[in-house]
Amino acid sequence: SAMAAAGTGGFAVVANGISEALVATAAGIFVAIEAVVLYNFFQARLGRIAAELKLITDEFVELLRER
Protein backbone atom coordinates (compact mmCIF):
# COMPACT_ATOMS: atom_id res chain seq x y z
CA SER A 1 0.00 0.00 0.00
CA ALA A 2 0.99 3.64 -0.28
CA MET A 3 1.46 3.98 3.46
CA ALA A 4 3.78 0.97 3.57
CA ALA A 5 5.81 2.26 0.63
CA ALA A 6 6.20 5.72 2.10
CA GLY A 7 7.02 4.38 5.55
CA THR A 8 4.33 6.46 7.22
CA GLY A 9 1.54 5.15 9.32
CA GLY A 10 1.94 2.13 11.46
CA PHE A 11 0.20 1.03 14.58
CA ALA A 12 -0.17 4.52 16.06
CA VAL A 13 -2.07 5.82 13.04
CA VAL A 14 -4.33 2.77 12.92
CA ALA A 15 -4.93 2.86 16.68
CA ASN A 16 -5.86 6.55 16.49
CA GLY A 17 -8.42 5.84 13.78
CA ILE A 18 -9.87 2.92 15.71
CA SER A 19 -10.08 5.08 18.83
CA GLU A 20 -12.00 7.79 16.98
CA ALA A 21 -14.35 5.20 15.50
CA LEU A 22 -15.05 3.69 18.93
CA VAL A 23 -15.78 7.10 20.45
CA ALA A 24 -18.15 7.93 17.59
CA THR A 25 -19.86 4.54 17.96
CA ALA A 26 -20.28 5.01 21.72
CA ALA A 27 -21.77 8.46 21.19
CA GLY A 28 -24.15 7.07 18.57
CA ILE A 29 -25.28 4.27 20.87
CA PHE A 30 -25.85 6.77 23.69
CA VAL A 31 -28.01 8.97 21.45
CA ALA A 32 -29.91 5.95 20.12
CA ILE A 33 -30.71 4.70 23.63
CA GLU A 34 -32.01 8.13 24.65
CA ALA A 35 -34.14 8.28 21.49
CA VAL A 36 -35.69 4.87 22.15
CA VAL A 37 -36.46 5.75 25.78
CA LEU A 38 -38.12 9.02 24.77
CA TYR A 39 -40.02 7.31 21.93
CA ASN A 40 -41.41 4.70 24.32
CA PHE A 41 -42.33 7.37 26.87
CA PHE A 42 -44.27 9.42 24.33
CA GLN A 43 -45.91 6.36 22.78
CA ALA A 44 -47.20 5.31 26.20
CA ARG A 45 -48.39 8.84 26.92
CA LEU A 46 -50.18 9.06 23.57
CA GLY A 47 -51.80 5.70 24.26
CA ARG A 48 -53.17 6.95 27.58
CA ILE A 49 -54.43 10.17 25.98
CA ALA A 50 -56.12 8.23 23.17
CA ALA A 51 -57.82 5.91 25.65
CA GLU A 52 -59.04 8.87 27.70
CA LEU A 53 -60.34 10.63 24.58
CA LYS A 54 -62.21 7.48 23.58
CA LEU A 55 -63.90 7.34 26.98
CA ILE A 56 -64.89 11.00 26.74
CA THR A 57 -66.18 10.50 23.19
CA ASP A 58 -68.18 7.43 24.21
CA GLU A 59 -69.75 9.36 27.09
CA PHE A 60 -70.58 12.26 24.78
CA VAL A 61 -72.19 9.96 22.21
CA GLU A 62 -74.22 8.34 24.96
CA LEU A 63 -75.44 11.76 26.12
CA LEU A 64 -76.50 12.59 22.55
CA ARG A 65 -78.40 9.32 22.26
CA GLU A 66 -80.33 10.03 25.44
CA ARG A 67 -81.74 13.25 23.99
SULVENHU-V810287 format. One record per residue. N is the residue number from 0. RES is the residue in one letter. PHI is phi in whole degrees, 0 to 359 (none if undefined). Layout:
[[N & RES & PHI] [N & RES & PHI]]
This chain:
[[0 & S & none] [1 & A & 294] [2 & M & 294] [3 & A & 294] [4 & A & 292] [5 & A & 279] [6 & G & 82] [7 & T & 264] [8 & G & 98] [9 & G & 101] [10 & F & 298] [11 & A & 299] [12 & V & 292] [13 & V & 295] [14 & A & 298] [15 & N & 296] [16 & G & 296] [17 & I & 295] [18 & S & 300] [19 & E & 298] [20 & A & 295] [21 & L & 293] [22 & V & 296] [23 & A & 296] [24 & T & 295] [25 & A & 298] [26 & A & 296] [27 & G & 297] [28 & I & 295] [29 & F & 299] [30 & V & 295] [31 & A & 296] [32 & I & 296] [33 & E & 300] [34 & A & 296] [35 & V & 293] [36 & V & 298] [37 & L & 295] [38 & Y & 300] [39 & N & 296] [40 & F & 299] [41 & F & 289] [42 & Q & 296] [43 & A & 295] [44 & R & 296] [45 & L & 297] [46 & G & 297] [47 & R & 294] [48 & I & 296] [49 & A & 297] [50 & A & 295] [51 & E & 294] [52 & L & 297] [53 & K & 295] [54 & L & 298] [55 & I & 297] [56 & T & 297] [57 & D & 298] [58 & E & 295] [59 & F & 295] [60 & V & 298] [61 & E & 295] [62 & L & 297] [63 & L & 295] [64 & R & 291] [65 & E & 289] [66 & R & 276]]
